[in-house]
Amino acid sequence: MEDLQSQINKLKYQMGLVGESLDSREHPIATLIIAMNWDDKDLDKAHDIFEKFEGIVESGKEPNWSEFEHDFDQQFGIGYQTLKMIVLAFHRNYQWTDVCEVYAKAKECMEFHEITRPKNF
């Protein structure tokens, strides 16, 4: 009989494959949760950070994006490259779009072109 750790490892591997099969544009938050190995509490923490910065954006003040990045680093131990993925996921899910758009404009890069550049139809 398999031990518990072996079963957990197997489930992690299987969920990773499920995550890879999801279209991140169709299911951005599900893909993010699987890729980041988050639970609902982790997702709530990310929402809390975005909510904090939404208040700053809505007040008309210039957000301190280093603080935004620091908050994510403190909560999740991630850097800028991973944060870009989080910003894209929330924007694709139409959540915290103001924060995502202001951040993407401040941190212009190729990954953010879908946020910062108008769509040509």
Sequence and secondary structure as in RCSB ss.txt:
>XXXX:A:sequence
MEDLQSQINKLKYQMGLVGESLDSREHPIATLIIAMNWDDKDLDKAHDIFEKFEGIVESGKEPNWSEFEHDFDQQ
FGIGYQTLKMIVLAFHRNYQWTDVCEVYAKAKECMEFHEITRPKNF
>XXXX:A:secstr
   HHHHHHHHHHHHHHHHHHS TTTSHHHHHHHHHT  HHHHHHHHHHHHHHHHHHHTT    HHHHHHHHHHH
H   HHHHHHHHHHHHHTTSSHHHHHHHHHHT  GGGHHHHS    
